[in-house]
């Protein structure tokens, strides 16, 4: 077996000497806001999924709730763009008017 060579670098010391500026604070703030919104989304999904399983509402099975959660994770951005363009709301208004 060959011995593992030790790698020596000065990159961490150079990074430590770099100044902390406003850009870094904006990145930290953006990541914090994203983290909070992600937590709220997970909490909302958990609260709503229990209600959607009740027979008085839609009566979804746990498998259907899981499928909805997966679809929202994969297609969430596309669904939000479609909804902003009036996708579902336009169809509902047309069905109610008919």
Phi and psi in radians as a Rosetta constraint file:
Dihedral C 1 N 2 CA 2 C 2 CIRCULARHARMONIC -1.637 0.35
Dihedral N 2 CA 2 C 2 N 3 CIRCULARHARMONIC 2.631 0.35
Dihedral C 2 N 3 CA 3 C 3 CIRCULARHARMONIC -1.309 0.35
Dihedral N 3 CA 3 C 3 N 4 CIRCULARHARMONIC 2.532 0.35
Dihedral C 3 N 4 CA 4 C 4 CIRCULARHARMONIC -1.400 0.35
Dihedral N 4 CA 4 C 4 N 5 CIRCULARHARMONIC 2.206 0.35
Dihedral C 4 N 5 CA 5 C 5 CIRCULARHARMONIC -1.362 0.35
Dihedral N 5 CA 5 C 5 N 6 CIRCULARHARMONIC 2.474 0.35
Dihedral C 5 N 6 CA 6 C 6 CIRCULARHARMONIC -1.488 0.35
Dihedral N 6 CA 6 C 6 N 7 CIRCULARHARMONIC 2.295 0.35
Dihedral C 6 N 7 CA 7 C 7 CIRCULARHARMONIC -1.734 0.35
Dihedral N 7 CA 7 C 7 N 8 CIRCULARHARMONIC 2.198 0.35
Dihedral C 7 N 8 CA 8 C 8 CIRCULARHARMONIC -2.041 0.35
Dihedral N 8 CA 8 C 8 N 9 CIRCULARHARMONIC 2.280 0.35
Dihedral C 8 N 9 CA 9 C 9 CIRCULARHARMONIC -2.492 0.35
Dihedral N 9 CA 9 C 9 N 10 CIRCULARHARMONIC 2.720 0.35
Dihedral C 9 N 10 CA 10 C 10 CIRCULARHARMONIC -1.853 0.35
Dihedral N 10 CA 10 C 10 N 11 CIRCULARHARMONIC 0.160 0.35
Dihedral C 10 N 11 CA 11 C 11 CIRCULARHARMONIC -1.086 0.35
Dihedral N 11 CA 11 C 11 N 12 CIRCULARHARMONIC -0.793 0.35
Dihedral C 11 N 12 CA 12 C 12 CIRCULARHARMONIC -1.048 0.35
Dihedral N 12 CA 12 C 12 N 13 CIRCULARHARMONIC -0.661 0.35
Dihedral C 12 N 13 CA 13 C 13 CIRCULARHARMONIC -1.162 0.35
Dihedral N 13 CA 13 C 13 N 14 CIRCULARHARMONIC -0.666 0.35
Dihedral C 13 N 14 CA 14 C 14 CIRCULARHARMONIC -1.163 0.35
Dihedral N 14 CA 14 C 14 N 15 CIRCULARHARMONIC -0.699 0.35
Dihedral C 14 N 15 CA 15 C 15 CIRCULARHARMONIC -1.143 0.35
Dihedral N 15 CA 15 C 15 N 16 CIRCULARHARMONIC -0.632 0.35
Dihedral C 15 N 16 CA 16 C 16 CIRCULARHARMONIC -1.145 0.35
Dihedral N 16 CA 16 C 16 N 17 CIRCULARHARMONIC -0.475 0.35
Dihedral C 16 N 17 CA 17 C 17 CIRCULARHARMONIC -1.451 0.35
Dihedral N 17 CA 17 C 17 N 18 CIRCULARHARMONIC -0.207 0.35
Dihedral C 17 N 18 CA 18 C 18 CIRCULARHARMONIC -1.196 0.35
Dihedral N 18 CA 18 C 18 N 19 CIRCULARHARMONIC 2.520 0.35
Dihedral C 18 N 19 CA 19 C 19 CIRCULARHARMONIC -1.306 0.35
Dihedral N 19 CA 19 C 19 N 20 CIRCULARHARMONIC 2.636 0.35
Dihedral C 19 N 20 CA 20 C 20 CIRCULARHARMONIC -1.654 0.35
Dihedral N 20 CA 20 C 20 N 21 CIRCULARHARMONIC 2.082 0.35
Dihedral C 20 N 21 CA 21 C 21 CIRCULARHARMONIC -2.124 0.35
Dihedral N 21 CA 21 C 21 N 22 CIRCULARHARMONIC -3.043 0.35
Dihedral C 21 N 22 CA 22 C 22 CIRCULARHARMONIC -1.072 0.35
Dihedral N 22 CA 22 C 22 N 23 CIRCULARHARMONIC -0.569 0.35
Dihedral C 22 N 23 CA 23 C 23 CIRCULARHARMONIC -1.023 0.35
Dihedral N 23 CA 23 C 23 N 24 CIRCULARHARMONIC -0.736 0.35
Dihedral C 23 N 24 CA 24 C 24 CIRCULARHARMONIC -1.126 0.35
Dihedral N 24 CA 24 C 24 N 25 CIRCULARHARMONIC -0.700 0.35
Dihedral C 24 N 25 CA 25 C 25 CIRCULARHARMONIC -1.122 0.35
Dihedral N 25 CA 25 C 25 N 26 CIRCULARHARMONIC -0.665 0.35
Dihedral C 25 N 26 CA 26 C 26 CIRCULARHARMONIC -1.150 0.35
Dihedral N 26 CA 26 C 26 N 27 CIRCULARHARMONIC -0.685 0.35
Dihedral C 26 N 27 CA 27 C 27 CIRCULARHARMONIC -1.128 0.35
Dihedral N 27 CA 27 C 27 N 28 CIRCULARHARMONIC -0.763 0.35
Dihedral C 27 N 28 CA 28 C 28 CIRCULARHARMONIC -1.117 0.35
Dihedral N 28 CA 28 C 28 N 29 CIRCULARHARMONIC -0.724 0.35
Dihedral C 28 N 29 CA 29 C 29 CIRCULARHARMONIC -1.140 0.35
Dihedral N 29 CA 29 C 29 N 30 CIRCULARHARMONIC -0.746 0.35
Dihedral C 29 N 30 CA 30 C 30 CIRCULARHARMONIC -1.108 0.35
Dihedral N 30 CA 30 C 30 N 31 CIRCULARHARMONIC -0.729 0.35
Dihedral C 30 N 31 CA 31 C 31 CIRCULARHARMONIC -1.145 0.35
Dihedral N 31 CA 31 C 31 N 32 CIRCULARHARMONIC -0.656 0.35
Dihedral C 31 N 32 CA 32 C 32 CIRCULARHARMONIC -1.129 0.35
Dihedral N 32 CA 32 C 32 N 33 CIRCULARHARMONIC -0.768 0.35
Dihedral C 32 N 33 CA 33 C 33 CIRCULARHARMONIC -1.118 0.35
Dihedral N 33 CA 33 C 33 N 34 CIRCULARHARMONIC -0.728 0.35
Dihedral C 33 N 34 CA 34 C 34 CIRCULARHARMONIC -1.085 0.35
Dihedral N 34 CA 34 C 34 N 35 CIRCULARHARMONIC -0.719 0.35
Dihedral C 34 N 35 CA 35 C 35 CIRCULARHARMONIC -1.101 0.35
Dihedral N 35 CA 35 C 35 N 36 CIRCULARHARMONIC -0.759 0.35
Dihedral C 35 N 36 CA 36 C 36 CIRCULARHARMONIC -1.128 0.35
Dihedral N 36 CA 36 C 36 N 37 CIRCULARHARMONIC -0.800 0.35
Dihedral C 36 N 37 CA 37 C 37 CIRCULARHARMONIC -1.133 0.35
Dihedral N 37 CA 37 C 37 N 38 CIRCULARHARMONIC -0.628 0.35
Dihedral C 37 N 38 CA 38 C 38 CIRCULARHARMONIC -1.132 0.35
Dihedral N 38 CA 38 C 38 N 39 CIRCULARHARMONIC -0.714 0.35
Dihedral C 38 N 39 CA 39 C 39 CIRCULARHARMONIC -1.124 0.35
Dihedral N 39 CA 39 C 39 N 40 CIRCULARHARMONIC -0.678 0.35
Dihedral C 39 N 40 CA 40 C 40 CIRCULARHARMONIC -1.158 0.35
Dihedral N 40 CA 40 C 40 N 41 CIRCULARHARMONIC -0.656 0.35
Dihedral C 40 N 41 CA 41 C 41 CIRCULARHARMONIC -1.119 0.35
Dihedral N 41 CA 41 C 41 N 42 CIRCULARHARMONIC -0.759 0.35
Dihedral C 41 N 42 CA 42 C 42 CIRCULARHARMONIC -1.129 0.35
Dihedral N 42 CA 42 C 42 N 43 CIRCULARHARMONIC -0.735 0.35
Dihedral C 42 N 43 CA 43 C 43 CIRCULARHARMONIC -1.104 0.35
Dihedral N 43 CA 43 C 43 N 44 CIRCULARHARMONIC -0.738 0.35
Dihedral C 43 N 44 CA 44 C 44 CIRCULARHARMONIC -1.106 0.35
Dihedral N 44 CA 44 C 44 N 45 CIRCULARHARMONIC -0.782 0.35
Dihedral C 44 N 45 CA 45 C 45 CIRCULARHARMONIC -1.060 0.35
Dihedral N 45 CA 45 C 45 N 46 CIRCULARHARMONIC -0.709 0.35
Dihedral C 45 N 46 CA 46 C 46 CIRCULARHARMONIC -1.155 0.35
Dihedral N 46 CA 46 C 46 N 47 CIRCULARHARMONIC -0.687 0.35
Dihedral C 46 N 47 CA 47 C 47 CIRCULARHARMONIC -1.244 0.35
Dihedral N 47 CA 47 C 47 N 48 CIRCULARHARMONIC -0.706 0.35
Dihedral C 47 N 48 CA 48 C 48 CIRCULARHARMONIC -1.306 0.35
Dihedral N 48 CA 48 C 48 N 49 CIRCULARHARMONIC -0.592 0.35
Dihedral C 48 N 49 CA 49 C 49 CIRCULARHARMONIC -1.104 0.35
Dihedral N 49 CA 49 C 49 N 50 CIRCULARHARMONIC -0.599 0.35
Dihedral C 49 N 50 CA 50 C 50 CIRCULARHARMONIC -1.142 0.35
Dihedral N 50 CA 50 C 50 N 51 CIRCULARHARMONIC -0.667 0.35
Dihedral C 50 N 51 CA 51 C 51 CIRCULARHARMONIC -1.255 0.35
Dihedral N 51 CA 51 C 51 N 52 CIRCULARHARMONIC -0.631 0.35
Dihedral C 51 N 52 CA 52 C 52 CIRCULARHARMONIC -1.199 0.35
Dihedral N 52 CA 52 C 52 N 53 CIRCULARHARMONIC -0.283 0.35
Dihedral C 52 N 53 CA 53 C 53 CIRCULARHARMONIC -1.475 0.35
Dihedral N 53 CA 53 C 53 N 54 CIRCULARHARMONIC -0.256 0.35
Dihedral C 53 N 54 CA 54 C 54 CIRCULARHARMONIC -1.176 0.35
Dihedral N 54 CA 54 C 54 N 55 CIRCULARHARMONIC 2.478 0.35
Dihedral C 54 N 55 CA 55 C 55 CIRCULARHARMONIC -1.098 0.35
Dihedral N 55 CA 55 C 55 N 56 CIRCULARHARMONIC -0.475 0.35
Dihedral C 55 N 56 CA 56 C 56 CIRCULARHARMONIC -1.248 0.35
Dihedral N 56 CA 56 C 56 N 57 CIRCULARHARMONIC -0.367 0.35
Dihedral C 56 N 57 CA 57 C 57 CIRCULARHARMONIC -1.730 0.35
Dihedral N 57 CA 57 C 57 N 58 CIRCULARHARMONIC -2.051 0.35
Dihedral C 57 N 58 CA 58 C 58 CIRCULARHARMONIC -1.660 0.35
Dihedral N 58 CA 58 C 58 N 59 CIRCULARHARMONIC -0.286 0.35
Dihedral C 58 N 59 CA 59 C 59 CIRCULARHARMONIC 1.121 0.35
Dihedral N 59 CA 59 C 59 N 60 CIRCULARHARMONIC 0.668 0.35
Dihedral C 59 N 60 CA 60 C 60 CIRCULARHARMONIC -1.195 0.35
Dihedral N 60 CA 60 C 60 N 61 CIRCULARHARMONIC 2.611 0.35
Dihedral C 60 N 61 CA 61 C 61 CIRCULARHARMONIC -1.473 0.35
Dihedral N 61 CA 61 C 61 N 62 CIRCULARHARMONIC 2.836 0.35
Dihedral C 61 N 62 CA 62 C 62 CIRCULARHARMONIC -1.013 0.35
Dihedral N 62 CA 62 C 62 N 63 CIRCULARHARMONIC -0.578 0.35
Dihedral C 62 N 63 CA 63 C 63 CIRCULARHARMONIC -1.156 0.35
Dihedral N 63 CA 63 C 63 N 64 CIRCULARHARMONIC -0.692 0.35
Dihedral C 63 N 64 CA 64 C 64 CIRCULARHARMONIC -1.188 0.35
Dihedral N 64 CA 64 C 64 N 65 CIRCULARHARMONIC -0.639 0.35
Dihedral C 64 N 65 CA 65 C 65 CIRCULARHARMONIC -1.111 0.35
Dihedral N 65 CA 65 C 65 N 66 CIRCULARHARMONIC -0.748 0.35
Dihedral C 65 N 66 CA 66 C 66 CIRCULARHARMONIC -1.104 0.35
Dihedral N 66 CA 66 C 66 N 67 CIRCULARHARMONIC -0.695 0.35
Dihedral C 66 N 67 CA 67 C 67 CIRCULARHARMONIC -1.125 0.35
Dihedral N 67 CA 67 C 67 N 68 CIRCULARHARMONIC -0.726 0.35
Dihedral C 67 N 68 CA 68 C 68 CIRCULARHARMONIC -1.097 0.35
Dihedral N 68 CA 68 C 68 N 69 CIRCULARHARMONIC -0.744 0.35
Dihedral C 68 N 69 CA 69 C 69 CIRCULARHARMONIC -1.106 0.35
Dihedral N 69 CA 69 C 69 N 70 CIRCULARHARMONIC -0.704 0.35
Dihedral C 69 N 70 CA 70 C 70 CIRCULARHARMONIC -1.161 0.35
Dihedral N 70 CA 70 C 70 N 71 CIRCULARHARMONIC -0.745 0.35
Dihedral C 70 N 71 CA 71 C 71 CIRCULARHARMONIC -1.107 0.35
Dihedral N 71 CA 71 C 71 N 72 CIRCULARHARMONIC -0.663 0.35
Dihedral C 71 N 72 CA 72 C 72 CIRCULARHARMONIC -1.200 0.35
Dihedral N 72 CA 72 C 72 N 73 CIRCULARHARMONIC -0.615 0.35
Dihedral C 72 N 73 CA 73 C 73 CIRCULARHARMONIC -1.197 0.35
Dihedral N 73 CA 73 C 73 N 74 CIRCULARHARMONIC -0.657 0.35
Dihedral C 73 N 74 CA 74 C 74 CIRCULARHARMONIC -1.423 0.35
Dihedral N 74 CA 74 C 74 N 75 CIRCULARHARMONIC -0.800 0.35
Dihedral C 74 N 75 CA 75 C 75 CIRCULARHARMONIC -1.903 0.35
Dihedral N 75 CA 75 C 75 N 76 CIRCULARHARMONIC 0.263 0.35
Dihedral C 75 N 76 CA 76 C 76 CIRCULARHARMONIC -1.008 0.35
Dihedral N 76 CA 76 C 76 N 77 CIRCULARHARMONIC -0.769 0.35
Dihedral C 76 N 77 CA 77 C 77 CIRCULARHARMONIC -1.128 0.35
Dihedral N 77 CA 77 C 77 N 78 CIRCULARHARMONIC -0.781 0.35
Dihedral C 77 N 78 CA 78 C 78 CIRCULARHARMONIC -1.135 0.35
Dihedral N 78 CA 78 C 78 N 79 CIRCULARHARMONIC -0.664 0.35
Dihedral C 78 N 79 CA 79 C 79 CIRCULARHARMONIC -1.165 0.35
Dihedral N 79 CA 79 C 79 N 80 CIRCULARHARMONIC -0.655 0.35
Dihedral C 79 N 80 CA 80 C 80 CIRCULARHARMONIC -1.164 0.35
Dihedral N 80 CA 80 C 80 N 81 CIRCULARHARMONIC -0.719 0.35
Dihedral C 80 N 81 CA 81 C 81 CIRCULARHARMONIC -1.128 0.35
Dihedral N 81 CA 81 C 81 N 82 CIRCULARHARMONIC -0.748 0.35
Dihedral C 81 N 82 CA 82 C 82 CIRCULARHARMONIC -1.101 0.35
Dihedral N 82 CA 82 C 82 N 83 CIRCULARHARMONIC -0.715 0.35
Dihedral C 82 N 83 CA 83 C 83 CIRCULARHARMONIC -1.173 0.35
Dihedral N 83 CA 83 C 83 N 84 CIRCULARHARMONIC -0.671 0.35
Dihedral C 83 N 84 CA 84 C 84 CIRCULARHARMONIC -1.145 0.35
Dihedral N 84 CA 84 C 84 N 85 CIRCULARHARMONIC -0.495 0.35
Dihedral C 84 N 85 CA 85 C 85 CIRCULARHARMONIC -1.443 0.35
Dihedral N 85 CA 85 C 85 N 86 CIRCULARHARMONIC 0.034 0.35
Dihedral C 85 N 86 CA 86 C 86 CIRCULARHARMONIC 1.520 0.35
Dihedral N 86 CA 86 C 86 N 87 CIRCULARHARMONIC 0.381 0.35
Dihedral C 86 N 87 CA 87 C 87 CIRCULARHARMONIC -0.991 0.35
Dihedral N 87 CA 87 C 87 N 88 CIRCULARHARMONIC -1.207 0.35
Dihedral C 87 N 88 CA 88 C 88 CIRCULARHARMONIC -1.306 0.35
Dihedral N 88 CA 88 C 88 N 89 CIRCULARHARMONIC -0.693 0.35
Dihedral C 88 N 89 CA 89 C 89 CIRCULARHARMONIC -1.081 0.35
Dihedral N 89 CA 89 C 89 N 90 CIRCULARHARMONIC -0.662 0.35
Dihedral C 89 N 90 CA 90 C 90 CIRCULARHARMONIC -1.134 0.35
Dihedral N 90 CA 90 C 90 N 91 CIRCULARHARMONIC -0.723 0.35
Dihedral C 90 N 91 CA 91 C 91 CIRCULARHARMONIC -1.171 0.35
Dihedral N 91 CA 91 C 91 N 92 CIRCULARHARMONIC -0.694 0.35
Dihedral C 91 N 92 CA 92 C 92 CIRCULARHARMONIC -1.144 0.35
Dihedral N 92 CA 92 C 92 N 93 CIRCULARHARMONIC -0.770 0.35
Dihedral C 92 N 93 CA 93 C 93 CIRCULARHARMONIC -1.059 0.35
Dihedral N 93 CA 93 C 93 N 94 CIRCULARHARMONIC -0.695 0.35
Dihedral C 93 N 94 CA 94 C 94 CIRCULARHARMONIC -1.164 0.35
Dihedral N 94 CA 94 C 94 N 95 CIRCULARHARMONIC -0.681 0.35
Dihedral C 94 N 95 CA 95 C 95 CIRCULARHARMONIC -1.197 0.35
Dihedral N 95 CA 95 C 95 N 96 CIRCULARHARMONIC -0.670 0.35
Dihedral C 95 N 96 CA 96 C 96 CIRCULARHARMONIC -1.222 0.35
Dihedral N 96 CA 96 C 96 N 97 CIRCULARHARMONIC -0.662 0.35
Dihedral C 96 N 97 CA 97 C 97 CIRCULARHARMONIC -1.224 0.35
Dihedral N 97 CA 97 C 97 N 98 CIRCULARHARMONIC -0.449 0.35
